[in-house]
Amino acid sequence: MAEYSISNLNKVVRGSKRATYDVETIHTILDDGFLCHIAYVYNHQAIVIPTAYARKGDKIYIHGSLKNRMMLSLLEAGTASISVTHLDGLVLARSAFHHSANYRSVNIFGAVKKVEDPTEKMEALKYVLNHMIPGHWDNVRQPNEKEFNATLVLEIHIETASAKIRAEGVVDDKDDYNSSIWAGVVPIKQVAYDPISDEQLPENTKIPEEVLRYVSKNKS
């Protein structure tokens, strides 16, 4: 079982019993979502921005405008810190102090580089779109030359990472278990609803099978 090496950078200190450095587990958590949060510094100000991503092996791809300040700041720094979290439930304890949440989270630390090769760049854009809806790249008009040249693609090589997972019930103080206060877990899941077609579509335009498949898989 491959693991990321533990250092002061990626070591989970608080709640360390919930930490894992297993590569497969971390990759699975990454693959279960497509929205990450990236931290960067701009004009001496710390900023966190949500953005779409895709994973290919030990690489994370993100994209944005050539003038995007986050992208340019990451390039200048040469390193990046990325966070991905899935909220799986609200843990409602007998006491306010022990309220918590069930979740799967990952923090990634890696080196940043600009994707220069046109073929690799287009492949990265394909990965990002297909990470959102698997197989949907073949259903859309792909970037033209102007759009392609106006897009900056960055590769973050995952050098180290850690995950933290909570998947359990209420943990209360011993004395509180004798009280009549309700306690339990409210499971939470992101679901998809039926697609809403654009009003300006030509008549009889069919919804792509890939979109319908995604909705069916994530409906409940």
C-alpha positions as CSV (number, residue, x, y, z in Angstrom):
1,M,0.0,0.0,0.0
2,A,1.7,3.2,-1.2
3,E,1.7,6.2,1.1
4,Y,2.8,9.8,0.9
5,S,5.7,10.5,3.2
6,I,4.8,12.4,6.4
7,S,6.4,15.8,7.0
8,N,5.7,18.9,9.0
9,L,3.9,20.2,5.9
10,N,1.3,17.4,5.4
11,K,1.1,15.9,8.9
12,V,-2.4,16.0,10.4
13,V,-1.9,17.1,14.0
14,R,-5.4,17.6,15.3
15,G,-7.5,14.5,15.1
16,S,-4.6,12.5,13.8
17,K,-6.5,9.2,14.3
18,R,-8.6,10.2,11.4
19,A,-5.7,10.9,9.1
20,T,-4.5,8.8,6.2
21,Y,-1.6,9.2,3.8
22,D,-2.7,6.3,1.6
23,V,-2.3,7.3,-2.1
24,E,-5.3,5.3,-3.3
25,T,-7.6,6.7,-0.7
26,I,-6.5,10.3,-1.4
27,H,-6.9,9.8,-5.2
28,T,-10.4,8.4,-4.7
29,I,-11.4,11.4,-2.6
30,L,-10.0,13.7,-5.4
31,D,-11.9,11.7,-8.1
32,D,-15.2,12.0,-6.2
33,G,-15.4,15.8,-6.8
34,F,-14.4,18.5,-9.3
35,L,-14.3,21.6,-7.1
36,C,-11.2,22.5,-5.1
37,H,-10.1,25.5,-3.1
38,I,-6.6,26.9,-3.8
39,A,-4.7,29.3,-1.5
40,Y,-2.4,31.9,-2.9
41,V,-0.9,35.3,-1.9
42,Y,-1.6,38.4,-3.9
43,N,-0.1,41.8,-2.9
44,H,0.7,40.3,0.6
45,Q,-2.9,39.2,1.0
46,A,-3.8,35.6,1.5
47,I,-6.8,34.6,-0.7
48,V,-8.6,31.3,-1.2
49,I,-10.5,30.6,-4.5
50,P,-12.7,27.7,-5.6
51,T,-12.0,26.3,-9.0
52,A,-12.6,23.2,-11.2
53,Y,-9.8,20.6,-11.4
54,A,-9.0,17.2,-12.8
55,R,-6.6,14.5,-11.7
56,K,-4.4,12.5,-14.0
57,G,-2.1,10.2,-12.1
58,D,0.0,12.3,-9.7
59,K,-1.0,15.6,-11.5
60,I,-3.7,18.1,-10.9
61,Y,-4.8,20.3,-13.8
62,I,-6.5,23.7,-13.4
63,H,-7.2,26.4,-16.0
64,G,-8.0,30.1,-16.2
65,S,-7.5,33.3,-18.1
66,L,-4.0,34.4,-19.0
67,K,-4.5,37.4,-16.7
68,N,-6.0,35.4,-13.8
69,R,-4.2,36.6,-10.7
70,M,-4.5,33.3,-8.9
71,M,-2.9,31.4,-11.8
72,L,-0.1,34.0,-12.2
73,S,0.6,34.1,-8.4
74,L,0.9,30.3,-8.4
75,L,3.3,30.4,-11.3
76,E,5.4,33.0,-9.5
77,A,5.4,31.0,-6.3
78,G,6.1,27.7,-8.0
79,T,4.2,25.8,-5.4
80,A,0.5,25.3,-4.5
81,S,-1.7,24.1,-1.7
82,I,-5.0,22.6,-2.7
83,S,-7.9,21.5,-0.5
84,V,-10.9,19.2,-1.5
85,T,-13.7,18.4,1.0
86,H,-16.9,16.3,0.8
87,L,-19.5,16.9,3.5
88,D,-21.2,13.5,4.2
89,G,-23.3,14.3,7.3
90,L,-24.1,16.6,10.2
91,V,-23.3,15.0,13.6
92,L,-25.7,16.4,16.1
93,A,-24.6,15.6,19.6
94,R,-26.4,16.0,23.0
95,S,-24.1,18.8,23.8
96,A,-23.3,21.9,21.7
97,F,-19.6,21.2,22.3
98,H,-19.6,17.8,20.6
99,H,-21.5,18.7,17.4
100,S,-19.4,17.8,14.4
101,A,-19.6,16.6,10.8
102,N,-18.8,13.5,8.8
103,Y,-16.5,14.4,5.9
104,R,-13.7,13.3,3.6
105,S,-11.0,15.9,3.0
106,V,-7.7,16.1,1.2
107,N,-4.9,18.6,1.3
108,I,-2.3,18.6,-1.5
109,F,1.1,20.2,-1.7
110,G,2.9,20.3,-5.0
111,A,5.1,22.1,-7.6
112,V,3.4,24.3,-10.2
113,K,4.3,24.5,-13.9
114,K,2.7,26.0,-17.0
115,V,1.5,23.5,-19.5
116,E,3.2,24.7,-22.7
117,D,2.9,21.7,-25.2
118,P,-0.3,22.3,-27.2
119,T,-1.3,18.6,-27.3
120,E,-0.8,18.2,-23.5
121,K,-2.7,21.5,-22.9
122,M,-5.7,20.3,-25.0
123,E,-5.6,17.0,-23.2
124,A,-5.6,18.7,-19.8
125,L,-8.7,20.8,-20.8
126,K,-10.4,17.5,-21.9
127,Y,-9.6,16.0,-18.5
128,V,-11.1,18.9,-16.6
129,L,-14.4,18.8,-18.6
130,N,-14.6,15.0,-18.5
131,H,-13.9,15.1,-14.8
132,M,-17.2,17.1,-14.4
133,I,-19.3,14.9,-16.8
134,P,-17.4,11.7,-17.9
135,G,-17.2,11.5,-21.7
136,H,-18.8,14.9,-22.3
137,W,-15.9,16.4,-24.2
138,D,-16.9,14.6,-27.4
139,N,-20.4,16.2,-27.2
140,V,-19.2,19.8,-27.2
141,R,-17.5,22.3,-29.6
142,Q,-13.9,22.1,-28.5
143,P,-11.8,25.3,-28.0
144,N,-11.0,27.3,-31.1
145,E,-7.6,28.9,-31.6
146,K,-8.6,32.2,-30.0
147,E,-10.1,30.5,-26.9
148,F,-7.2,28.0,-26.7
149,N,-4.6,30.7,-26.8
150,A,-6.4,32.8,-24.2
151,T,-6.4,30.0,-21.7
152,L,-3.7,29.3,-19.2
153,V,-3.4,25.7,-18.0
154,L,-1.3,24.8,-14.9
155,E,-0.1,21.4,-13.8
156,I,0.4,20.8,-10.0
157,H,2.5,17.8,-9.4
158,I,1.3,16.1,-6.1
159,E,4.5,15.9,-4.1
160,T,2.8,15.1,-0.8
161,A,-0.7,15.0,0.6
162,S,-2.8,13.9,3.5
163,A,-6.5,13.0,4.0
164,K,-8.7,13.3,7.0
165,I,-11.9,11.3,7.3
166,R,-14.7,11.2,9.8
167,A,-17.4,8.6,9.3
168,E,-19.0,7.8,12.6
169,G,-21.8,8.7,14.9
170,V,-22.1,10.9,17.9
171,V,-19.4,11.1,20.5
172,D,-20.7,12.6,23.7
173,D,-19.5,13.0,27.3
174,K,-20.3,9.9,29.4
175,D,-22.7,11.8,31.7
176,D,-24.7,13.1,28.7
177,Y,-25.7,9.7,27.5
178,N,-28.3,9.5,30.3
179,S,-30.1,12.6,29.2
180,S,-33.2,12.7,27.0
181,I,-31.7,15.1,24.5
182,W,-32.0,13.8,20.9
183,A,-28.7,13.0,19.2
184,G,-27.9,11.5,15.8
185,V,-26.5,12.0,12.3
186,V,-28.1,13.7,9.3
187,P,-26.6,12.2,6.2
188,I,-25.8,14.6,3.4
189,K,-25.2,13.9,-0.3
190,Q,-24.9,16.0,-3.4
191,V,-27.5,14.9,-5.9
192,A,-28.3,15.7,-9.5
193,Y,-31.7,16.7,-10.8
194,D,-33.2,16.1,-14.3
195,P,-31.4,18.3,-16.9
196,I,-33.0,21.5,-18.0
197,S,-32.4,22.1,-21.7
198,D,-31.5,25.6,-22.9
199,E,-34.6,27.4,-24.3
200,Q,-32.7,28.3,-27.5
201,L,-31.9,24.8,-28.5
202,P,-33.2,23.7,-31.9
203,E,-36.3,21.5,-31.7
204,N,-35.7,17.8,-31.0
205,T,-32.1,18.3,-29.8
206,K,-31.4,15.3,-27.6
207,I,-29.7,15.4,-24.3
208,P,-26.4,13.5,-24.6
209,E,-26.2,10.0,-23.1
210,E,-23.2,11.0,-21.0
211,V,-25.3,13.7,-19.3
212,L,-28.2,11.4,-18.7
213,R,-25.9,8.7,-17.4
214,Y,-24.3,11.2,-14.9
215,V,-27.7,12.3,-13.7
216,S,-28.9,8.7,-13.3
217,K,-25.8,7.8,-11.3
218,N,-26.0,10.8,-9.0
219,K,-29.8,11.2,-8.6
220,S,-30.1,9.5,-5.3
